[in-house]
Amino acid sequence: MARYEFKLPDIGEGIAEAEVVAWHVKVGDTVKEDQQLADMMTDKATVEMESPVAGTVVSLAGEVGDQIPIGSVLVVFETEGAAPAAADDSPGADETAADGERADSVAFTDGLVEERPELAAAEPSMGEASTSHAQASFVPSEVEGRASDSEHRTSTSLGTNEVGGSAGAKKTQILSTPAVRARARDLGIDLSQVKYAGDRIRHADLDAYLLYNGGGVSRGGGAPRPDEQVKVVGLRRRIAENMQEAKRRIPHFTLVEEYDVTSLEQTRAMMNADRGSNPKLTMLPFLIAAMARTLGDYPQINATYDDEAQVITRSGAVHMGMATQTPNGLMVPVIRNAERRSLWEIASEILRLSEAARTGKAARDELSGSTITISSLGPMGGITSTPVINRPEVAIVAVNKVEEKAVVVDGELEIRKRMNLSLSCDHRVVDGWDAANFMQDLKKLIEKPLKLLSS
C-alpha cells in the first residue's frame, strides 16, 4: 500500500485559488481512476476534478465553500502497490477545464428571459452540485416525513388515524379518505380533535372544525418547521458579491415609463400565425430589437464604466445581456450584435442561449461582454421594478407584466394592453435627461412595431 497526493492543478486561467463547491467523494470511499472527485469554481468557470488514480480516499482538503490554493494537496489516496508517479498537476486538466466550463456569470436581481415552468422538472446539470449540497441538511427530514405519511395512508383502504391514551390502552381508529387526510395535513388539523358523525371524517367535518376553531390550525399541533442554514457557495456566492459591489459602487436611479403594447401584441400574433420553421415570437425579441435600434442614438447608455481607471467605454455594437434563471441562480448569456439581427434571429438566439445557460453548456464568451442587460419575469412580472445594474454596465431595463386597462384614446374610452418598462442607470455616467429621452424614443418603436420590420 502507498499514498498518493493529488494536488489541485493549474486550471489555466491565471488564478491563485479555487473554491470547493461540491465534493463527490468522502473519506473512506474507494474510487476508480477518472472518477469525479469534486467541483471547483474559479472566477470564470466550474471545473470537475477527476481522480488520476484508483484507491481509497484518506483525506480531503477543506469543506464546501473553502478556497484551495493552486498546487496544494486536494485529495490523499491510499493505493495498491507502489505509489504512482505524481504527474504535473493532473492528467487531462486542460480537457477537464474545457468540458466542465461554465461561466460564473455576473448575475443580477430580478430576471427571467421568459417564464419557464419546465425548469422545476429539469434534470440537474454539471454545475448544480453546490445547490444540492447546500440543501442536504434539510431535505432528508422532508423525505422522511413524506415516507411516514405514505405508510400511514396505506393502513386501511380508507385510511385511519389511531388515537389512544395510556400505554396498553386500546387505540381507537378514525377513518377518513386520503383526500380528507391530505387536506387536514395541509391545514395543520389534528384529526383526533375533529368531531364527526357517522363512520368517518368527511370534508364537511373539516369545514365545521375550521368554522368554529379560528382557522382550524391546531394550537398544540405539529412541530414547527425547523430553521435552515444554507452555506452560500459557488455561483450563489458570486451573485451575492456582484450584487453587493453593484449597490455599493453604483449610484442607481430608476425611471419607469408606461407603454401601449396593443399593436405589438397584434403584430406578434400575426407573425406567429405564419412563422413556418421559425421559433415562436415572444414579446422579448421585439423589445430587444427596439432597444438595440434606439441605443444607436444613446451611446452613453450602451456603455461600460471602469470606475477604478475612471474610463467609460461606449460600445459601437449592442451586446444584449439576458437575465436567465438557471437551477443554480441567475446567469447572463449575451446576444452579440443585436442591432444587426432580425426578430427571428433574436428569437432563435434567446432560445439557444437560455437553454445553454440552464444546462451548463454555455461557453465562456457567451456569458460575458454584455454592454446592456434586459431582465424579464414574463407574466409573473410586477407592476414596476427597480433592477440592479449588471456591473460594469451602466444601464439595465426590466420588463414588467402586461395588463389590460381602460384608457382614453382620442377622447374615447378603450381597453388597451399596457406595460411598464423600468430603466435603471448609473448616475455617474447617464443623466436623467438622456434616460428620459431614450425611453420616449423607445416608445416610438414599441408602440408602432411595424417600424421594426423595416430596414
C-alpha positions in Angstrom: 0.0 0.0 0.0 1.2 3.5 -0.8 -0.1 7.0 -0.5 -0.7 9.4 -3.4 -1.3 13.1 -3.1 -3.4 14.7 -5.8 -2.6 18.4 -6.0 -5.1 21.0 -7.3 -3.8 21.6 -10.9 -3.4 25.0 -12.6 -6.6 25.3 -14.4 -5.0 27.6 -16.9 -6.9 30.8 -16.1 -4.1 32.6 -14.2 -5.8 32.1 -10.9 -4.3 31.6 -7.4 -7.0 29.5 -5.8 -10.4 27.8 -6.5 -13.5 27.3 -4.4 -14.8 23.9 -3.4 -18.5 23.9 -4.5 -19.1 20.2 -4.1 -17.4 17.0 -3.0 -18.4 13.8 -4.8 -16.4 11.5 -2.5 -15.8 11.2 1.2 -13.0 9.8 3.4 -13.1 6.0 3.2 -14.6 5.9 -0.3 -13.0 3.6 -2.8 -12.7 5.4 -6.1 -11.7 4.4 -9.7 -9.4 6.2 -12.0 -11.1 9.1 -13.7 -13.9 9.1 -11.2 -15.3 12.6 -10.3 -13.9 13.9 -7.1 -15.0 17.5 -6.7 -16.4 20.6 -8.5 -14.1 23.6 -8.2 -15.2 27.1 -9.1 -12.9 29.8 -10.3 -13.9 33.4 -11.1 -14.7 32.2 -14.6 -15.8 28.6 -14.6 -16.8 25.5 -12.7 -14.3 22.7 -13.3 -14.7 19.0 -12.5 -11.8 17.3 -10.8 -11.3 13.7 -11.7 -9.1 11.1 -9.9 -5.8 10.3 -11.5 -5.5 7.0 -9.7 -7.6 4.2 -8.2 -7.6 3.8 -4.5 -9.2 4.7 -1.1 -9.7 8.3 -0.1 -7.7 9.1 3.0 -8.2 12.8 3.4 -9.9 15.8 1.7 -8.7 19.4 1.7 -11.4 21.6 3.2 -15.1 21.8 3.1 -17.6 23.1 0.6 -17.1 26.9 0.3 -13.3 26.7 1.2 -10.8 28.3 -1.1 -8.0 25.9 -2.1 -4.6 27.3 -3.4 -3.4 26.1 -6.7 -0.7 23.4 -6.2 -1.8 22.4 -2.7 -3.0 18.9 -1.9 -6.6 18.4 -2.7 -7.1 14.6 -2.0 -4.8 12.0 -0.5 -5.3 8.4 -1.7 -4.1 5.0 -0.4 -3.3 2.9 -3.5 -2.3 -0.7 -4.1 1.4 -1.4 -4.7 3.9 1.4 -5.3 2.8 4.9 -5.4 2.1 6.1 -9.0 4.5 8.8 -10.3 2.9 12.1 -9.5 2.0 13.8 -12.7 2.5 17.5 -13.2 -0.9 18.6 -11.9 -3.5 16.0 -13.1 -3.8 14.3 -16.4 -6.2 15.9 -18.7 -6.6 19.0 -16.6 -7.0 21.3 -19.6 -9.5 18.9 -21.1 -11.4 18.8 -17.9 -11.4 22.5 -17.7 -12.9 22.8 -21.1 -15.5 20.1 -20.6 -16.6 21.4 -17.2 -16.6 25.0 -18.3 -19.4 27.1 -17.0 -19.0 30.9 -16.8 -19.7 32.2 -13.5 -21.9 34.9 -14.9 -22.2 38.3 -13.4 -25.8 37.8 -12.4 -28.2 40.4 -11.0 -31.5 40.6 -9.4 -34.9 40.1 -10.8 -34.8 38.3 -14.1 -36.1 35.6 -16.3 -35.8 35.8 -20.0 -39.2 34.2 -20.1 -41.5 32.1 -17.8 -40.1 28.5 -17.8 -42.3 26.2 -15.6 -40.4 23.2 -17.0 -37.3 24.2 -15.0 -38.8 22.6 -11.9 -38.6 19.2 -13.6 -35.2 19.7 -15.2 -32.5 17.1 -14.5 -29.6 18.5 -12.5 -26.7 19.6 -14.7 -23.0 19.5 -14.0 -22.9 22.9 -12.2 -25.8 22.1 -9.8 -23.8 20.2 -7.2 -23.4 23.2 -5.0 -27.1 23.8 -4.7 -27.9 20.1 -3.9 -25.1 20.0 -1.3 -26.4 23.2 0.3 -29.8 21.7 0.7 -28.7 18.3 2.0 -29.1 19.3 5.7 -32.9 19.7 5.4 -34.1 17.5 2.5 -33.8 14.1 4.3 -36.2 15.1 7.1 -38.7 16.3 4.5 -38.4 13.0 2.6 -38.7 11.1 5.9 -41.9 12.9 6.7 -43.4 12.0 3.3 -42.5 8.4 3.7 -44.2 8.3 7.1 -47.3 9.9 5.6 -47.3 7.3 2.8 -47.0 4.4 5.3 -49.8 5.9 7.3 -52.1 6.2 4.3 -51.8 2.5 3.5 -53.0 1.3 6.9 -56.6 0.7 5.6 -58.5 1.1 2.4 -59.9 4.3 3.7 -57.1 5.3 5.9 -57.0 5.6 9.7 -55.7 7.8 12.5 -55.0 5.9 15.7 -56.0 7.6 18.9 -55.0 6.2 22.2 -54.4 7.1 25.8 -52.1 5.4 28.3 -49.8 2.6 27.4 -51.6 -0.7 26.8 -54.9 1.1 26.3 -56.8 0.0 23.2 -56.5 2.6 20.4 -59.5 4.0 18.5 -59.2 4.2 14.8 -60.5 7.2 13.0 -61.5 6.5 9.4 -61.1 9.1 6.6 -60.3 9.2 2.9 -56.8 10.0 1.6 -58.2 13.3 0.2 -59.6 14.4 3.6 -56.3 13.5 5.4 -54.2 15.3 2.8 -56.4 18.4 3.3 -56.1 18.1 7.1 -52.3 17.9 6.8 -52.2 21.0 4.6 -54.3 22.9 7.1 -52.4 21.6 10.1 -55.5 20.0 11.6 -55.2 17.1 14.1 -57.9 14.7 13.0 -58.3 13.4 16.6 -59.6 16.9 17.5 -62.3 16.9 14.8 -65.9 16.0 15.8 -67.8 13.9 13.3 -70.9 11.9 12.8 -71.1 8.5 11.0 -68.3 6.1 10.3 -65.6 8.5 9.1 -64.4 12.1 8.9 -65.6 13.9 5.8 -64.8 17.3 4.2 -67.9 18.8 5.8 -66.5 17.9 9.2 -63.3 19.7 8.4 -65.3 22.7 7.3 -67.2 22.7 10.6 -63.9 22.5 12.5 -62.5 25.4 10.6 -65.6 27.5 11.2 -65.5 27.0 15.0 -61.8 26.9 15.6 -60.5 30.2 14.2 -58.9 28.9 11.1 -58.6 25.3 12.0 -54.9 25.0 12.8 -54.5 23.0 16.0 -52.9 25.2 18.6 -50.9 22.3 20.0 -50.5 20.6 16.6 -47.4 19.5 14.7 -43.9 20.6 15.3 -42.9 24.0 13.7 -40.8 24.0 10.6 -37.1 23.9 11.7 -34.7 26.7 10.9 -32.4 26.0 7.9 -28.8 27.1 7.4 -27.6 27.1 3.8 -24.0 27.8 3.1 -23.5 30.5 0.4 -21.1 28.9 -2.0 -20.3 28.7 -5.7 -22.5 30.7 -8.1 -24.7 31.9 -5.3 -21.7 33.5 -3.6 -20.6 35.1 -6.9 -24.1 36.6 -7.3 -24.1 37.9 -3.8 -20.7 39.5 -4.2 -21.6 41.1 -7.5 -24.8 42.5 -6.2 -23.1 43.9 -3.2 -20.5 45.6 -5.3 -23.1 47.0 -7.8 -25.1 48.5 -5.0 -22.1 49.8 -3.1 -20.3 51.3 -6.1 -23.1 52.5 -8.4 -25.4 55.4 -7.6 -28.6 54.0 -9.2 -31.6 55.9 -10.4 -34.7 54.2 -11.9 -37.1 55.7 -14.5 -40.4 53.9 -15.2 -42.4 54.6 -18.3 -45.8 53.1 -19.4 -46.1 51.7 -23.0 -49.1 50.7 -25.1 -48.3 47.3 -26.4 -51.7 46.6 -28.1 -50.3 46.9 -31.6 -47.2 44.9 -30.7 -49.3 42.0 -29.4 -51.4 42.1 -32.6 -48.2 42.1 -34.8 -46.7 39.3 -32.8 -49.8 37.1 -33.2 -49.9 37.9 -36.9 -46.2 36.8 -37.4 -46.6 33.7 -35.2 -49.6 32.6 -37.3 -47.3 32.4 -40.4 -43.9 31.7 -38.9 -43.1 28.4 -40.7 -40.0 26.8 -39.2 -39.1 29.9 -37.2 -39.3 29.9 -33.4 -42.4 31.3 -31.8 -42.0 35.0 -31.1 -42.5 36.2 -27.5 -42.5 39.9 -26.7 -38.8 39.8 -25.7 -37.4 39.8 -29.3 -39.4 42.9 -30.1 -38.1 44.7 -27.0 -34.5 43.7 -27.7 -34.8 44.8 -31.3 -36.3 48.1 -30.3 -33.7 48.8 -27.7 -30.8 47.8 -30.0 -32.0 50.3 -32.7 -32.7 53.1 -30.2 -29.3 52.7 -28.4 -27.5 53.8 -31.6 -28.6 57.4 -30.6 -27.7 56.9 -27.0 -24.1 55.5 -26.8 -23.7 56.8 -23.2 -26.4 54.2 -22.2 -24.9 51.4 -24.2 -21.6 51.5 -22.3 -19.4 50.1 -19.5 -17.6 52.1 -16.8 -14.3 51.1 -15.3 -14.6 53.1 -12.0 -11.1 52.3 -10.9 -9.5 53.6 -14.1 -12.4 56.1 -14.5 -12.8 55.3 -18.1 -16.2 55.0 -19.9 -16.3 52.7 -23.0 -19.1 53.5 -25.4 -19.7 50.3 -27.4 -20.2 50.6 -31.1 -22.3 47.4 -31.1 -25.2 46.3 -28.8 -24.3 43.1 -27.0 -27.5 42.4 -25.1 -27.3 40.5 -21.9 -30.4 38.5 -20.9 -31.0 37.6 -17.3 -31.7 33.9 -17.3 -32.9 31.8 -14.4 -31.0 28.6 -14.0 -31.1 25.8 -11.3 -28.1 27.4 -9.7 -29.2 31.1 -9.9 -29.2 33.9 -12.4 -26.8 34.0 -15.3 -26.5 36.5 -18.2 -25.9 35.0 -21.7 -25.2 37.6 -24.3 -26.8 38.2 -27.8 -23.9 39.6 -29.8 -24.5 42.4 -32.3 -28.2 42.6 -31.5 -28.6 45.7 -33.7 -27.8 43.6 -36.8 -30.2 40.8 -36.2 -33.8 40.3 -37.3 -36.6 39.5 -35.0 -36.4 35.8 -35.9 -32.7 35.7 -35.4 -33.0 37.3 -32.0 -35.8 34.8 -31.0 -33.5 31.9 -32.1 -30.6 33.3 -30.0 -32.8 33.7 -27.0 -33.8 30.1 -27.1 -30.3 28.8 -27.8 -28.5 30.8 -25.2 -31.1 30.5 -22.4 -31.1 26.7 -22.9 -27.3 26.6 -22.9 -27.2 28.6 -19.6 -29.8 26.4 -17.9 -28.0 23.2 -18.8 -24.5 24.5 -18.0 -23.3 24.2 -21.7 -22.8 27.9 -22.4 -19.3 28.8 -23.5 -17.4 31.4 -21.5 -17.6 34.1 -24.3 -21.4 33.6 -24.4 -21.6 34.7 -20.7 -19.5 37.8 -20.8 -19.0 41.1 -22.6 -22.6 42.4 -22.5 -23.0 46.2 -22.9 -26.5 46.5 -21.5 -28.9 44.0 -19.9 -32.6 43.2 -20.2 -34.5 41.4 -17.4 -38.0 40.0 -17.8 -40.2 38.0 -15.4 -42.8 37.5 -18.1 -46.4 37.1 -16.8 -45.0 36.9 -13.2 -43.6 40.4 -13.5 -44.9 43.1 -11.2 -46.4 46.5 -12.0 -42.9 48.0 -11.7 -39.4 47.1 -10.5 -36.1 48.7 -9.7 -33.5 46.4 -11.4 -29.9 46.3 -10.2 -27.3 47.2 -12.8 -25.1 44.4 -14.1 -21.7 45.9 -13.4 -19.6 47.2 -15.2 -22.6 48.2 -17.5 -24.3 51.5 -16.8 -27.9 50.6 -17.5 -30.5 47.8 -17.3 -34.1 47.5 -18.5 -36.6 45.4 -16.6 -39.8 44.3 -18.3 -43.0 44.3 -16.2 -46.2 42.4 -16.9 -48.8 43.3 -19.5 -52.2 44.4 -18.2 -55.5 45.4 -19.8 -56.5 48.9 -18.8 -59.3 51.3 -19.7 -57.6 54.3 -21.2 -58.7 57.4 -23.1 -57.8 57.4 -26.8 -58.8 60.3 -29.0 -61.5 61.2 -26.5 -62.9 57.7 -26.4 -62.6 55.1 -23.6 -60.9 51.9 -24.9 -59.5 48.8 -23.4 -55.8 48.6 -24.2 -52.8 46.4 -23.3 -50.3 48.4 -21.3 -46.9 47.6 -19.8 -44.3 49.4 -17.8 -40.6 49.3 -18.5 -38.1 50.2 -15.7 -34.7 51.7 -16.7 -32.0 51.8 -14.0 -28.9 53.9 -14.8 -25.6 54.7 -13.3 -25.9 58.3 -12.5 -22.2 58.9 -12.7 -22.5 58.2 -16.5 -26.1 58.7 -17.5 -28.1 61.9 -16.9 -31.8 61.8 -16.2 -32.5 63.8 -19.3 -30.8 61.2 -21.5 -32.6 58.4 -19.8 -36.0 60.1 -20.3 -35.3 60.8 -24.0 -34.2 57.2 -24.5 -37.4 55.9 -23.0 -39.5 58.2 -25.2 -37.7 57.2 -28.4 -38.0 53.6 -27.4 -41.8 54.1 -27.1 -42.0 55.1 -30.8 -40.8 51.7 -31.9 -42.6 49.6 -29.3 -46.0 51.3 -29.9 -45.5 51.1 -33.7 -43.8 47.8 -34.1 -44.1 47.6 -37.9 -41.1 50.0 -37.9 -39.0 47.2 -36.6 -39.7 45.2 -39.7 -38.4 47.9 -42.0 -34.7 48.2 -42.9 
